Amino acid sequence: MNHNLLLIILSGALINNVVLSQFLGICSFLGVSKQMKASASLGGAVIFVITVASAVAWLLYTYVLAPLGLEFMKTIVFILVIAALVQIVEMFLKKKSPAVYKALGIFLPLITTNCAVLGVALTNVQNGYNFIESVLAGFGTALGYTLAIVLLAGIRSRINEDDLPAPLRGAPIVLIAAALMSIAFMGFSGLSF
Amino acid sequence: MNKYLERLYNGLIKENPTLVLMLGMCPTLAVSTRAMNGIGMGLSTLAVLVLSNLVISLLRKLIPDQVRLPAYIVIVASLVTVTELLIEAYLPSVYEALGIYIPLIVVNCIILGRAEAYANKNGPLLSIFDGIGMGLGFTVALTLAGGVREILGSGTCFGLQILPDTVEPMGIFVQPPGAFLVIALFIIIMNAIGIKTRQRKLVESGCDGCCASCASKCDTPKEAAK
């Protein structure tokens, strides 16, 4: 693997962390991070969907939309691809591997409107990535998402036991925890290769 | 109160989408680095929201219930594409500043949420007013967050110098962590002065209510229980 590809994964996962520096997928980041297990499951589902969605979106854009001069249709096409993909993944898992389906089941439909998926597909096109770069960027981004949500779930399980001032309970303390994580992740922006 | 004005009040204050319902957090956190961005993003979303509410309200009897979510997504995505092209053509500086967050209006929870919660049950005119109210509420919240971050982070507001030169602006507030901090601060203030937000319920239920598909998922167990 050459240097550049590794950089794409690392930059997706750590340097430009999708949640903490680009603010994509905040809803599920705040909503599902209550339990470690649930967040890890969601992370797994997101890694899978984003990686496949980046690949499919790239193929469609390059071989269908671009030759037809329909680049402006990308938002509509991508969101439909993602919605269909999530449906297919759900049906496939239900049939082939009920155990995984049971673990991910509730979280799969959530992913359609997770803006990280659409965001990655659009950024790949914007950056002019080739096929392999797109898939790796998708994978790296999803990895970063999973890392962030699992870390936040870990922090939240500690916070729950603390005696907080009333106005801080609930969302505010979670947002403050996210802010501190975001500061920590800013440290990665100095990484260079 | 007149029912149309009531819609505006509802969107601006009572059910402010960002500060009370905690919907659409992604664009709120991402583009609120400057007050001007808040207005740009807010008004773009307002335009899409008003049109999507109108279209969905007009089509509400034609769209079969089972396929309503895909249908809404297609309608919203088309409107967003039109808006994006118009902004790119006429307001290139706004287009530059908001970047990828314009196409991402498609997955803004407020839009699908209003379609599901209001426009598919009410007439076109009321739905338009609902869209205006919600859109204005979103714009006000975004501009407020953008203003606070801009003043603290770069010492300016709408590009005008506010803080004297001797005060060093706190750069962290225009960086990503500042977004989380400022929104946390807003909610703390609202909690402290006793404005009830729905966020606690939303965050704790695990179903963050942020999207129609999730909302429909949340309904399923209830229906099954019946």
Boltz contact constraints between the chains, C-beta under 6 A:
constraints:
  - contact:
      token1: [A, 21]
      token2: [B, 176]
      max_distance: 6.0
  - contact:
      token1: [A, 23]
      token2: [B, 26]
      max_distance: 6.0
  - contact:
      token1: [A, 23]
      token2: [B, 29]
      max_distance: 6.0
  - contact:
      token1: [A, 23]
      token2: [B, 30]
      max_distance: 6.0
  - contact:
      token1: [A, 24]
      token2: [B, 26]
      max_distance: 6.0
  - contact:
      token1: [A, 26]
      token2: [B, 25]
      max_distance: 6.0
  - contact:
      token1: [A, 26]
      token2: [B, 26]
      max_distance: 6.0
  - contact:
      token1: [A, 27]
      token2: [B, 208]
      max_distance: 6.0
  - contact:
      token1: [A, 27]
      token2: [B, 210]
      max_distance: 6.0
  - contact:
      token1: [A, 30]
      token2: [B, 203]
      max_distance: 6.0
  - contact:
      token1: [A, 31]
      token2: [B, 208]
      max_distance: 6.0
  - contact:
      token1: [A, 32]
      token2: [B, 206]
      max_distance: 6.0
  - contact:
      token1: [A, 34]
      token2: [B, 206]
      max_distance: 6.0
  - contact:
      token1: [A, 75]
      token2: [B, 77]
      max_distance: 6.0
  - contact:
      token1: [A, 75]
      token2: [B, 80]
      max_distance: 6.0
  - contact:
      token1: [A, 75]
      token2: [B, 81]
      max_distance: 6.0
  - contact:
      token1: [A, 75]
      token2: [B, 103]
      max_distance: 6.0
  - contact:
      token1: [A, 75]
      token2: [B, 106]
      max_distance: 6.0
  - contact:
      token1: [A, 76]
      token2: [B, 77]
      max_distance: 6.0
  - contact:
      token1: [A, 79]
      token2: [B, 73]
      max_distance: 6.0
  - contact:
      token1: [A, 79]
      token2: [B, 77]
      max_distance: 6.0
  - contact:
      token1: [A, 79]
      token2: [B, 106]
      max_distance: 6.0
  - contact:
      token1: [A, 109]
      token2: [B, 213]
      max_distance: 6.0
  - contact:
      token1: [A, 109]
      token2: [B, 217]
      max_distance: 6.0
  - contact:
      token1: [A, 110]
      token2: [B, 214]
      max_distance: 6.0
  - contact:
      token1: [A, 112]
      token2: [B, 213]
      max_distance: 6.0
  - contact:
      token1: [A, 113]
      token2: [B, 107]
      max_distance: 6.0
  - contact:
      token1: [A, 113]
      token2: [B, 211]
      max_distance: 6.0
  - contact:
      token1: [A, 113]
      token2: [B, 213]
      max_distance: 6.0
  - contact:
      token1: [A, 115]
      token2: [B, 26]
      max_distance: 6.0
  - contact:
      token1: [A, 115]
      token2: [B, 104]
      max_distance: 6.0
  - contact:
      token1: [A, 115]
      token2: [B, 107]
      max_distance: 6.0
  - contact:
      token1: [A, 118]
      token2: [B, 107]
      max_distance: 6.0
  - contact:
      token1: [A, 122]
      token2: [B, 100]
      max_distance: 6.0
  - contact:
      token1: [A, 122]
      token2: [B, 103]
      max_distance: 6.0
  - contact:
      token1: [A, 167]
      token2: [B, 188]
      max_distance: 6.0
  - contact:
      token1: [A, 167]
      token2: [B, 191]
      max_distance: 6.0
  - contact:
      token1: [A, 167]
      token2: [B, 192]
      max_distance: 6.0
  - contact:
      token1: [A, 170]
      token2: [B, 199]
      max_distance: 6.0
  - contact:
      token1: [A, 170]
      token2: [B, 200]
      max_distance: 6.0
  - contact:
      token1: [A, 170]
      token2: [B, 203]
      max_distance: 6.0
  - contact:
      token1: [A, 171]
      token2: [B, 187]
      max_distance: 6.0
  - contact:
      token1: [A, 171]
      token2: [B, 199]
      max_distance: 6.0
  - contact:
      token1: [A, 171]
      token2: [B, 203]
      max_distance: 6.0
  - contact:
      token1: [A, 172]
      token2: [B, 184]
      max_distance: 6.0
  - contact:
      token1: [A, 172]
      token2: [B, 187]
      max_distance: 6.0
  - contact:
      token1: [A, 172]
      token2: [B, 188]
      max_distance: 6.0
  - contact:
      token1: [A, 175]
      token2: [B, 180]
      max_distance: 6.0
  - contact:
      token1: [A, 175]
      token2: [B, 183]
      max_distance: 6.0
  - contact:
      token1: [A, 175]
      token2: [B, 184]
      max_distance: 6.0
  - contact:
      token1: [A, 176]
      token2: [B, 184]
      max_distance: 6.0
  - contact:
      token1: [A, 178]
      token2: [B, 180]
      max_distance: 6.0
  - contact:
      token1: [A, 179]
      token2: [B, 177]
      max_distance: 6.0
  - contact:
      token1: [A, 179]
      token2: [B, 180]
      max_distance: 6.0
  - contact:
      token1: [A, 179]
      token2: [B, 181]
      max_distance: 6.0
  - contact:
      token1: [A, 182]
      token2: [B, 176]
      max_distance: 6.0
  - contact:
      token1: [A, 182]
      token2: [B, 177]
      max_distance: 6.0
  - contact:
      token1: [A, 183]
      token2: [B, 177]
      max_distance: 6.0
